[in-house]
Amino acid sequence: MMAAIDIRSGRGDRESWPGDAPRTVIQGDLTIIGDLQTDGHIEIDGRVIGNVNGRSVTIGKNGQVEGSILADTITIFGVAVGPVQANKVRIGNSAQVVGNIFHNELTVEPGAYHEGRRPWRPNIERKPIFER
């Protein structure tokens, strides 16, 4: 059975980002099996096997996500295997993305690897993975 982690503001060792949204960091030595959901920002430098849903999601050079990613803004420098959905998507030069990228605005840097389609969407609406 998969676990689900609901990250809420005001707890843990998060710092505030603009707009007072919480920031959550998944460090390089951490593997999470289960879904992540937050109204804030997620930085992934470790490994997530499950779906990720947040205001913004950044996958660092050493980060990996195996599952769908849904956010207002997504930046990928590491590995993403599964569908990516956001209004703004940036695929960095070290990124490896296997899966469709649903976007309103897409930037792909030279050197990035992408296997999948890149369908444009007028507006991606972020919905909760599970109800609170």
C-alpha positions as CSV (number, residue, x, y, z in Angstrom):
1,M,0.0,0.0,0.0
2,M,1.3,3.4,-1.0
3,A,1.5,6.2,1.6
4,A,0.4,9.7,0.9
5,I,2.1,12.7,2.5
6,D,0.1,15.9,2.8
7,I,2.5,18.8,3.4
8,R,0.8,21.7,5.2
9,S,2.2,25.1,6.0
10,G,3.5,25.9,9.4
11,R,5.1,22.6,10.2
12,G,8.5,21.1,9.7
13,D,11.8,22.9,8.7
14,R,10.5,24.8,5.7
15,E,11.3,28.4,4.9
16,S,8.9,30.8,3.3
17,W,9.1,31.6,-0.4
18,P,7.4,34.6,-2.0
19,G,3.7,34.7,-1.1
20,D,4.4,33.0,2.2
21,A,4.0,29.5,0.6
22,P,5.9,26.8,2.4
23,R,9.0,25.2,0.8
24,T,9.7,21.5,1.1
25,V,13.0,20.0,0.2
26,I,13.5,16.3,-0.5
27,Q,17.2,15.8,0.1
28,G,19.4,13.5,-2.1
29,D,19.6,10.7,0.5
30,L,15.8,10.4,0.7
31,T,13.5,8.1,-1.3
32,I,9.8,8.6,-0.8
33,I,7.3,5.9,-2.0
34,G,3.9,7.6,-2.2
35,D,2.2,10.7,-3.4
36,L,3.2,14.2,-2.3
37,Q,0.8,17.2,-2.2
38,T,1.3,20.7,-1.0
39,D,0.0,24.2,-1.6
40,G,3.6,25.4,-1.6
41,H,6.9,24.7,-3.3
42,I,8.7,21.4,-3.6
43,E,12.4,20.9,-4.4
44,I,13.3,17.3,-5.2
45,D,17.0,16.3,-5.0
46,G,16.2,12.7,-3.9
47,R,13.8,10.2,-5.4
48,V,10.0,10.1,-5.4
49,I,8.1,7.1,-6.6
50,G,4.6,8.5,-6.7
51,N,2.7,11.5,-7.9
52,V,3.7,15.1,-7.0
53,N,1.3,18.0,-6.8
54,G,2.3,21.5,-5.6
55,R,2.3,25.2,-6.5
56,S,5.7,24.8,-8.0
57,V,7.9,21.8,-8.3
58,T,11.7,21.8,-9.0
59,I,13.6,18.6,-9.7
60,G,17.3,19.2,-9.2
61,K,20.1,17.6,-11.2
62,N,20.2,14.6,-8.9
63,G,16.4,14.4,-8.4
64,Q,14.1,11.7,-9.8
65,V,10.4,11.4,-10.0
66,E,8.6,8.3,-11.2
67,G,4.9,9.4,-11.4
68,S,2.8,12.3,-12.6
69,I,3.8,15.9,-11.7
70,L,1.1,18.6,-11.5
71,A,1.9,22.2,-10.6
72,D,1.5,25.8,-11.7
73,T,5.2,25.9,-12.5
74,I,7.6,23.0,-13.0
75,T,11.4,23.1,-13.5
76,I,13.3,19.9,-14.3
77,F,17.0,19.5,-14.2
78,G,16.9,15.8,-13.2
79,V,14.8,12.8,-14.3
80,A,11.1,12.7,-14.6
81,V,9.3,9.5,-15.8
82,G,5.6,10.2,-16.2
83,P,3.3,12.9,-17.4
84,V,4.2,16.5,-16.6
85,Q,1.4,19.1,-16.4
86,A,1.8,22.8,-15.6
87,N,1.1,26.3,-17.1
88,K,4.9,27.0,-17.1
89,V,7.4,24.2,-17.7
90,R,11.1,24.6,-18.0
91,I,13.3,21.6,-19.0
92,G,16.9,22.3,-18.1
93,N,19.9,21.2,-20.1
94,S,20.6,18.2,-17.8
95,A,17.0,17.0,-17.7
96,Q,15.8,13.6,-18.9
97,V,12.0,13.5,-19.3
98,V,10.1,10.5,-20.4
99,G,6.4,11.3,-20.7
100,N,4.1,13.8,-22.2
101,I,4.4,17.5,-21.2
102,F,1.1,19.3,-21.0
103,H,1.8,23.0,-20.9
104,N,0.7,26.5,-21.6
105,E,4.3,27.8,-21.8
106,L,7.3,25.5,-22.4
107,T,11.1,26.2,-22.4
108,V,13.5,23.4,-23.4
109,E,17.2,24.2,-23.0
110,P,19.7,22.7,-25.5
111,G,21.0,19.4,-24.2
112,A,17.7,18.3,-22.5
113,Y,16.3,14.9,-23.4
114,H,12.6,14.4,-23.9
115,E,10.7,11.3,-25.1
116,G,7.0,12.0,-25.5
117,R,4.6,14.6,-26.8
118,R,4.3,18.2,-25.8
119,P,0.6,19.2,-26.2
120,W,-0.3,22.8,-25.5
121,R,-3.1,23.5,-23.1
122,P,-4.8,26.9,-22.6
123,N,-4.9,26.6,-18.8
124,I,-3.8,23.8,-16.5
125,E,-5.8,23.7,-13.4
126,R,-4.1,22.1,-10.4
127,K,-6.4,19.8,-8.4
128,P,-5.7,17.9,-5.2
129,I,-4.5,14.3,-5.3
130,F,-6.6,13.6,-2.3
131,E,-9.1,15.6,-0.2
132,R,-8.1,17.1,3.1
